């Protein structure tokens, strides 16, 4: 544990958040409805529920800014990216932009791991490449240090 944060619970929150963002992208429901659904259907006791909800509300609230931040680093329209990879990229971009308390290396590693788990065979390589460039732009001071 770092600074009282349960890192395993945060990791589980990110996994659940990726699944919830995927469902939100595909289903078009409001994020609160997706959160309610996940509370009932998923084993949320082992995840950091507060962090899970922050991630989801943050992605929903800032999706236009997030997609705009991704544009220079992706090879197609954000909407054309595989839904799992798009969810991972949006989730990680939210954290890179709005959660400076989380080290960029943690964000990128977690995004790679969830994409390996849920995405296409080489999706994690794509996510890694995009996020590495994005982190250099958004967290340049941290990356140099």
N, CA and C atoms as a LAMMPS dump frame, in Angstrom:
ITEM: TIMESTEP
0
ITEM: NUMBER OF ATOMS
435
ITEM: BOX BOUNDS ff ff ff
-5.0000000000000000e+02 5.0000000000000000e+02
-5.0000000000000000e+02 5.0000000000000000e+02
-5.0000000000000000e+02 5.0000000000000000e+02
ITEM: ATOMS id mol type element x y z
1 1 1 N 0.834 -1.185 0
2 1 2 C 0 0 0
3 1 3 C 0.876 1.244 0
4 2 1 N 0.44 2.208 -0.768
5 2 2 C 1.165 3.459 -0.877
6 2 3 C 0.284 4.592 -0.383
7 3 1 N 0.725 5.338 0.617
8 3 2 C 0.004 6.47 1.179
9 3 3 C -1.423 6.076 1.562
10 4 1 N -1.614 4.886 2.09
11 4 2 C -2.939 4.461 2.504
12 4 3 C -3.849 4.033 1.367
13 5 1 N -3.325 3.949 0.16
14 5 2 C -4.126 3.558 -1.005
15 5 3 C -3.947 2.066 -1.226
16 6 1 N -5.062 1.356 -1.372
17 6 2 C -5.018 -0.069 -1.678
18 6 3 C -4.838 -0.203 -3.189
19 7 1 N -3.593 -0.461 -3.607
20 7 2 C -3.278 -0.49 -5.035
21 7 3 C -3.999 -1.622 -5.762
22 8 1 N -4.18 -2.757 -5.096
23 8 2 C -4.901 -3.874 -5.723
24 8 3 C -6.37 -3.5 -5.945
25 9 1 N -6.974 -2.816 -4.983
26 9 2 C -8.371 -2.384 -5.128
27 9 3 C -8.498 -1.345 -6.244
28 10 1 N -7.494 -0.498 -6.39
29 10 2 C -7.488 0.482 -7.49
30 10 3 C -7.367 -0.224 -8.827
31 11 1 N -6.519 -1.231 -8.871
32 11 2 C -6.341 -1.997 -10.102
33 11 3 C -7.657 -2.676 -10.497
34 12 1 N -8.336 -3.255 -9.525
35 12 2 C -9.638 -3.881 -9.792
36 12 3 C -10.659 -2.837 -10.216
37 13 1 N -10.593 -1.641 -9.622
38 13 2 C -11.5 -0.556 -10.011
39 13 3 C -11.28 -0.182 -11.471
40 14 1 N -10.019 -0.146 -11.912
41 14 2 C -9.731 0.163 -13.317
42 14 3 C -10.269 -0.927 -14.248
43 15 1 N -10.104 -2.187 -13.861
44 15 2 C -10.639 -3.288 -14.687
45 15 3 C -12.146 -3.16 -14.837
46 16 1 N -12.828 -2.907 -13.716
47 16 2 C -14.285 -2.745 -13.766
48 16 3 C -14.653 -1.488 -14.558
49 17 1 N -13.858 -0.433 -14.396
50 17 2 C -14.126 0.82 -15.113
51 17 3 C -13.994 0.614 -16.622
52 18 1 N -12.984 -0.145 -17.041
53 18 2 C -12.83 -0.431 -18.471
54 18 3 C -14.087 -1.123 -18.997
55 19 1 N -14.572 -2.107 -18.268
56 19 2 C -15.77 -2.829 -18.68
57 19 3 C -16.984 -1.901 -18.704
58 20 1 N -17.08 -1.026 -17.718
59 20 2 C -18.216 -0.102 -17.645
60 20 3 C -18.157 0.93 -18.78
61 21 1 N -16.963 1.446 -19.076
62 21 2 C -16.82 2.412 -20.176
63 21 3 C -17.159 1.727 -21.501
64 22 1 N -16.722 0.499 -21.662
65 22 2 C -17.076 -0.282 -22.851
66 22 3 C -18.599 -0.363 -22.976
67 23 1 N -19.273 -0.738 -21.894
68 23 2 C -20.741 -0.858 -21.9
69 23 3 C -21.39 0.495 -22.205
70 24 1 N -20.857 1.562 -21.661
71 24 2 C -21.369 2.916 -21.886
72 24 3 C -21.218 3.298 -23.354
73 25 1 N -20.055 2.998 -23.938
74 25 2 C -19.805 3.322 -25.345
75 25 3 C -20.747 2.545 -26.259
76 26 1 N -20.945 1.27 -25.976
77 26 2 C -21.753 0.398 -26.824
78 26 3 C -23.243 0.657 -26.628
79 27 1 N -23.655 0.81 -25.365
80 27 2 C -25.079 0.909 -25.057
81 27 3 C -25.667 2.294 -25.15
82 28 1 N -24.838 3.302 -24.984
83 28 2 C -25.323 4.673 -25.044
84 28 3 C -26.128 5.119 -23.831
85 29 1 N -26.106 4.338 -22.756
86 29 2 C -26.824 4.719 -21.534
87 29 3 C -26.082 5.845 -20.826
88 30 1 N -26.773 6.496 -19.905
89 30 2 C -26.105 7.483 -19.062
90 30 3 C -25.165 6.725 -18.115
91 31 1 N -24.079 7.377 -17.744
92 31 2 C -23.072 6.712 -16.917
93 31 3 C -23.651 6.278 -15.571
94 32 1 N -24.554 7.056 -14.993
95 32 2 C -25.14 6.655 -13.708
96 32 3 C -25.872 5.324 -13.815
97 33 1 N -26.534 5.086 -14.943
98 33 2 C -27.231 3.811 -15.156
99 33 3 C -26.22 2.67 -15.252
100 34 1 N -25.108 2.916 -15.919
101 34 2 C -24.048 1.902 -16.041
102 34 3 C -23.459 1.603 -14.665
103 35 1 N -23.212 2.644 -13.877
104 35 2 C -22.659 2.467 -12.529
105 35 3 C -23.616 1.637 -11.681
106 36 1 N -24.903 1.967 -11.729
107 36 2 C -25.895 1.198 -10.972
108 36 3 C -25.899 -0.262 -11.387
109 37 1 N -25.841 -0.492 -12.686
110 37 2 C -25.805 -1.865 -13.211
111 37 3 C -24.583 -2.608 -12.678
112 38 1 N -23.428 -1.958 -12.691
113 38 2 C -22.202 -2.605 -12.219
114 38 3 C -22.24 -2.85 -10.723
115 39 1 N -22.844 -1.953 -9.985
116 39 2 C -22.97 -2.157 -8.536
117 39 3 C -23.751 -3.441 -8.252
118 40 1 N -24.77 -3.724 -9.05
119 40 2 C -25.625 -4.888 -8.828
120 40 3 C -25.031 -6.168 -9.392
121 41 1 N -24.316 -6.064 -10.517
122 41 2 C -23.878 -7.27 -11.224
123 41 3 C -22.438 -7.675 -10.945
124 42 1 N -21.6 -6.744 -10.599
125 42 2 C -20.174 -7.035 -10.422
126 42 3 C -19.83 -7.162 -8.941
127 43 1 N -18.749 -7.834 -8.679
128 43 2 C -18.248 -7.98 -7.313
129 43 3 C -17.447 -6.723 -6.961
130 44 1 N -18.147 -5.684 -6.543
131 44 2 C -17.5 -4.392 -6.326
132 44 3 C -16.88 -4.248 -4.938
133 45 1 N -17.139 -5.196 -4.035
134 45 2 C -16.582 -5.058 -2.685
135 45 3 C -15.058 -5.068 -2.7
136 46 1 N -14.478 -5.744 -3.675
137 46 2 C -13.024 -5.862 -3.712
138 46 3 C -12.369 -4.721 -4.497
139 47 1 N -13.187 -3.845 -5.097
140 47 2 C -12.645 -2.726 -5.863
141 47 3 C -12.786 -1.438 -5.055
142 48 1 N -12.013 -0.45 -5.42
143 48 2 C -12.104 0.881 -4.823
144 48 3 C -13.28 1.585 -5.504
145 49 1 N -14.451 1.493 -4.876
146 49 2 C -15.691 2.005 -5.478
147 49 3 C -15.634 3.512 -5.724
148 50 1 N -15.055 4.245 -4.808
149 50 2 C -14.943 5.702 -4.972
150 50 3 C -14.1 6.038 -6.2
151 51 1 N -12.986 5.326 -6.37
152 51 2 C -12.118 5.563 -7.525
153 51 3 C -12.817 5.141 -8.817
154 52 1 N -13.497 3.998 -8.792
155 52 2 C -14.276 3.5 -9.92
156 52 3 C -15.252 4.574 -10.404
157 53 1 N -16.005 5.144 -9.469
158 53 2 C -16.993 6.158 -9.839
159 53 3 C -16.329 7.438 -10.328
160 54 1 N -15.207 7.825 -9.727
161 54 2 C -14.478 9.011 -10.192
162 54 3 C -14.029 8.815 -11.637
163 55 1 N -13.489 7.639 -11.949
164 55 2 C -13.036 7.362 -13.309
165 55 3 C -14.193 7.474 -14.302
166 56 1 N -15.308 6.844 -13.969
167 56 2 C -16.437 6.823 -14.898
168 56 3 C -17.068 8.193 -15.082
169 57 1 N -17.297 8.892 -13.984
170 57 2 C -17.873 10.235 -14.108
171 57 3 C -16.899 11.172 -14.815
172 58 1 N -15.616 11.005 -14.554
173 58 2 C -14.604 11.838 -15.198
174 58 3 C -14.553 11.614 -16.695
175 59 1 N -14.58 10.367 -17.123
176 59 2 C -14.57 10.07 -18.558
177 59 3 C -15.832 10.635 -19.205
178 60 1 N -16.977 10.422 -18.587
179 60 2 C -18.229 10.929 -19.164
180 60 3 C -18.196 12.459 -19.267
181 61 1 N -17.782 13.12 -18.208
182 61 2 C -17.783 14.58 -18.148
183 61 3 C -16.783 15.198 -19.136
184 62 1 N -15.662 14.536 -19.35
185 62 2 C -14.575 15.125 -20.148
186 62 3 C -14.329 14.394 -21.468
187 63 1 N -15.283 13.604 -21.936
188 63 2 C -15.018 12.751 -23.098
189 63 3 C -14.571 13.553 -24.331
190 64 1 N -15.141 14.739 -24.547
191 64 2 C -14.733 15.532 -25.721
192 64 3 C -13.284 15.985 -25.59
193 65 1 N -12.899 16.441 -24.396
194 65 2 C -11.519 16.886 -24.154
195 65 3 C -10.561 15.698 -24.27
196 66 1 N -10.979 14.565 -23.741
197 66 2 C -10.169 13.344 -23.795
198 66 3 C -9.936 12.926 -25.253
199 67 1 N -11.018 12.87 -26.028
200 67 2 C -10.892 12.464 -27.435
201 67 3 C -10.031 13.45 -28.214
202 68 1 N -10.169 14.727 -27.907
203 68 2 C -9.355 15.751 -28.571
204 68 3 C -7.873 15.559 -28.217
205 69 1 N -7.584 15.23 -26.962
206 69 2 C -6.199 14.991 -26.533
207 69 3 C -5.61 13.775 -27.241
208 70 1 N -6.448 12.781 -27.525
209 70 2 C -5.976 11.553 -28.179
210 70 3 C -5.706 11.745 -29.672
211 71 1 N -6.443 12.649 -30.314
212 71 2 C -6.409 12.8 -31.778
213 71 3 C -5.011 12.829 -32.394
214 72 1 N -4.08 13.635 -31.856
215 72 2 C -2.757 13.692 -32.52
216 72 3 C -1.968 12.377 -32.447
217 73 1 N -2.389 11.457 -31.597
218 73 2 C -1.587 10.266 -31.341
219 73 3 C -2.216 8.975 -31.869
220 74 1 N -3.394 9.077 -32.461
221 74 2 C -4.058 7.89 -33.015
222 74 3 C -4.071 7.975 -34.533
223 75 1 N -4.19 6.821 -35.167
224 75 2 C -4.092 6.74 -36.623
225 75 3 C -5.449 6.735 -37.32
226 76 1 N -6.509 6.988 -36.571
227 76 2 C -7.87 7.026 -37.127
228 76 3 C -8.748 7.83 -36.189
229 77 1 N -9.98 8.053 -36.579
230 77 2 C -10.92 8.746 -35.704
231 77 3 C -11.071 7.946 -34.406
232 78 1 N -11.193 8.626 -33.287
233 78 2 C -11.321 7.943 -32.005
234 78 3 C -12.502 6.972 -32.025
235 79 1 N -13.599 7.366 -32.643
236 79 2 C -14.779 6.514 -32.719
237 79 3 C -14.581 5.236 -33.516
238 80 1 N -13.52 5.172 -34.316
239 80 2 C -13.237 3.986 -35.136
240 80 3 C -12.265 3.016 -34.456
241 81 1 N -11.728 3.403 -33.319
242 81 2 C -10.817 2.529 -32.579
243 81 3 C -11.631 1.407 -31.95
244 82 1 N -11.072 0.212 -31.901
245 82 2 C -11.717 -0.925 -31.265
246 82 3 C -12.29 -0.482 -29.914
247 83 1 N -13.532 -0.871 -29.591
248 83 2 C -14.174 -0.368 -28.363
249 83 3 C -13.413 -0.64 -27.069
250 84 1 N -12.746 -1.784 -26.96
251 84 2 C -11.958 -2.06 -25.742
252 84 3 C -10.749 -1.133 -25.688
253 85 1 N -10.043 -1.013 -26.811
254 85 2 C -8.88 -0.125 -26.856
255 85 3 C -9.295 1.32 -26.621
256 86 1 N -10.427 1.731 -27.199
257 86 2 C -10.935 3.092 -27.004
258 86 3 C -11.256 3.321 -25.533
259 87 1 N -11.887 2.348 -24.884
260 87 2 C -12.204 2.474 -23.457
261 87 3 C -10.92 2.602 -22.632
262 88 1 N -9.919 1.786 -22.947
263 88 2 C -8.639 1.846 -22.217
264 88 3 C -7.954 3.188 -22.437
265 89 1 N -7.979 3.674 -23.669
266 89 2 C -7.351 4.964 -23.972
267 89 3 C -8.07 6.116 -23.273
268 90 1 N -9.39 6.079 -23.289
269 90 2 C -10.148 7.147 -22.622
270 90 3 C -9.913 7.128 -21.116
271 91 1 N -9.915 5.948 -20.546
272 91 2 C -9.688 5.796 -19.112
273 91 3 C -8.306 6.322 -18.732
274 92 1 N -7.289 5.892 -19.453
275 92 2 C -5.916 6.314 -19.147
276 92 3 C -5.715 7.803 -19.414
277 93 1 N -6.332 8.315 -20.469
278 93 2 C -6.197 9.745 -20.764
279 93 3 C -6.828 10.577 -19.658
280 94 1 N -7.977 10.136 -19.163
281 94 2 C -8.59 10.832 -18.028
282 94 3 C -7.608 10.88 -16.855
283 95 1 N -7.019 9.739 -16.54
284 95 2 C -6.084 9.706 -15.407
285 95 3 C -4.858 10.58 -15.668
286 96 1 N -4.317 10.527 -16.884
287 96 2 C -3.141 11.336 -17.196
288 96 3 C -3.439 12.829 -17.071
289 97 1 N -4.619 13.251 -17.516
290 97 2 C -4.977 14.673 -17.498
291 97 3 C -5.474 15.153 -16.14
292 98 1 N -6.268 14.331 -15.471
293 98 2 C -7.016 14.827 -14.311
294 98 3 C -6.631 14.178 -12.977
295 99 1 N -5.751 13.207 -13.003
296 99 2 C -5.332 12.553 -11.756
297 99 3 C -3.805 12.598 -11.625
298 100 1 N -3.254 13.792 -11.401
299 100 2 C -1.795 13.905 -11.286
300 100 3 C -1.23 13.157 -10.081
301 101 1 N -2.112 12.734 -9.161
302 101 2 C -1.678 11.971 -7.993
303 101 3 C -1.276 10.538 -8.367
304 102 1 N -1.632 10.113 -9.577
305 102 2 C -1.3 8.757 -10.027
306 102 3 C -0.125 8.851 -11.003
307 103 1 N 0.986 8.172 -10.717
308 103 2 C 2.149 8.228 -11.613
309 103 3 C 1.802 7.728 -13.024
310 104 1 N 2.343 8.411 -14.041
311 104 2 C 2.02 8.051 -15.425
312 104 3 C 2.394 6.606 -15.741
313 105 1 N 3.477 6.102 -15.144
314 105 2 C 3.885 4.707 -15.416
315 105 3 C 2.819 3.718 -14.943
316 106 1 N 2.209 4.007 -13.81
317 106 2 C 1.138 3.16 -13.279
318 106 3 C -0.046 3.183 -14.251
319 107 1 N -0.405 4.368 -14.708
320 107 2 C -1.533 4.518 -15.623
321 107 3 C -1.297 3.716 -16.899
322 108 1 N -0.124 3.869 -17.494
323 108 2 C 0.178 3.162 -18.746
324 108 3 C 0.228 1.657 -18.514
325 109 1 N 0.898 1.219 -17.466
326 109 2 C 0.979 -0.223 -17.189
327 109 3 C -0.397 -0.836 -16.965
328 110 1 N -1.251 -0.155 -16.222
329 110 2 C -2.6 -0.661 -15.967
330 110 3 C -3.398 -0.725 -17.27
331 111 1 N -3.269 0.298 -18.122
332 111 2 C -3.988 0.305 -19.401
333 111 3 C -3.537 -0.857 -20.284
334 112 1 N -2.246 -1.131 -20.286
335 112 2 C -1.713 -2.261 -21.063
336 112 3 C -2.275 -3.572 -20.521
337 113 1 N -2.278 -3.718 -19.205
338 113 2 C -2.76 -4.971 -18.596
339 113 3 C -4.241 -5.215 -18.871
340 114 1 N -5.076 -4.179 -18.734
341 114 2 C -6.51 -4.396 -18.999
342 114 3 C -6.763 -4.654 -20.474
343 115 1 N -5.961 -4.048 -21.34
344 115 2 C -6.131 -4.301 -22.774
345 115 3 C -5.676 -5.715 -23.121
346 116 1 N -4.603 -6.18 -22.5
347 116 2 C -4.18 -7.574 -22.708
348 116 3 C -5.279 -8.531 -22.27
349 117 1 N -5.923 -8.208 -21.159
350 117 2 C -6.938 -9.097 -20.593
351 117 3 C -8.224 -9.121 -21.418
352 118 1 N -8.669 -7.953 -21.89
353 118 2 C -9.985 -7.854 -22.528
354 118 3 C -9.945 -7.555 -24.02
355 119 1 N -8.812 -7.091 -24.531
356 119 2 C -8.761 -6.619 -25.909
357 119 3 C -8.26 -7.648 -26.904
358 120 1 N -8.051 -7.178 -28.122
359 120 2 C -7.541 -8.008 -29.214
360 120 3 C -6.073 -8.362 -28.948
361 121 1 N -5.568 -9.332 -29.702
362 121 2 C -4.218 -9.863 -29.488
363 121 3 C -3.127 -8.794 -29.36
364 122 1 N -3.113 -7.835 -30.266
365 122 2 C -2.04 -6.842 -30.237
366 122 3 C -2.543 -5.459 -29.835
367 123 1 N -3.741 -5.413 -29.298
368 123 2 C -4.316 -4.137 -28.873
369 123 3 C -3.48 -3.427 -27.837
370 124 1 N -2.857 -4.202 -26.946
371 124 2 C -2.046 -3.577 -25.882
372 124 3 C -0.852 -2.821 -26.457
373 125 1 N -0.3 -3.288 -27.581
374 125 2 C 0.829 -2.586 -28.208
375 125 3 C 0.383 -1.227 -28.734
376 126 1 N -0.793 -1.197 -29.341
377 126 2 C -1.355 0.057 -29.849
378 126 3 C -1.59 1.028 -28.69
379 127 1 N -2.24 0.556 -27.642
380 127 2 C -2.535 1.38 -26.46
381 127 3 C -1.238 1.908 -25.854
382 128 1 N -0.241 1.055 -25.74
383 128 2 C 1.052 1.465 -25.186
384 128 3 C 1.671 2.581 -26.02
385 129 1 N 1.696 2.414 -27.335
386 129 2 C 2.295 3.422 -28.213
387 129 3 C 1.608 4.771 -28.105
388 130 1 N 0.271 4.758 -28.113
389 130 2 C -0.492 6.001 -28.018
390 130 3 C -0.249 6.669 -26.664
391 131 1 N -0.354 5.898 -25.59
392 131 2 C -0.24 6.477 -24.247
393 131 3 C 1.176 6.955 -23.945
394 132 1 N 2.17 6.288 -24.484
395 132 2 C 3.545 6.732 -24.268
396 132 3 C 3.741 8.137 -24.842
397 133 1 N 3.226 8.368 -26.052
398 133 2 C 3.335 9.698 -26.676
399 133 3 C 2.483 10.721 -25.932
400 134 1 N 1.291 10.313 -25.535
401 134 2 C 0.394 11.218 -24.819
402 134 3 C 0.982 11.614 -23.461
403 135 1 N 1.558 10.645 -22.757
404 135 2 C 2.179 10.931 -21.46
405 135 3 C 3.35 11.897 -21.62
406 136 1 N 4.099 11.77 -22.713
407 136 2 C 5.214 12.687 -22.958
408 136 3 C 4.7 14.119 -23.096
409 137 1 N 3.512 14.264 -23.685
410 137 2 C 2.932 15.595 -23.848
411 137 3 C 2.282 16.102 -22.559
412 138 1 N 1.519 15.246 -21.888
413 138 2 C 0.755 15.68 -20.714
414 138 3 C 1.556 15.68 -19.416
415 139 1 N 2.539 14.811 -19.346
416 139 2 C 3.317 14.667 -18.103
417 139 3 C 4.811 14.853 -18.374
418 140 1 N 5.148 15.816 -19.222
419 140 2 C 6.549 15.986 -19.648
420 140 3 C 7.49 16.192 -18.462
421 141 1 N 7.08 16.955 -17.473
422 141 2 C 7.931 17.188 -16.305
423 141 3 C 8.16 15.879 -15.547
424 142 1 N 7.099 15.111 -15.361
425 142 2 C 7.208 13.833 -14.646
426 142 3 C 8.052 12.839 -15.442
427 143 1 N 7.883 12.8 -16.755
428 143 2 C 8.637 11.849 -17.586
429 143 3 C 10.127 12.171 -17.583
430 144 1 N 10.468 13.463 -17.537
431 144 2 C 11.881 13.85 -17.521
432 144 3 C 12.532 13.531 -16.183
433 145 1 N 11.734 13.637 -15.11
434 145 2 C 12.262 13.507 -13.752
435 145 3 C 12.597 12.163 -13.337
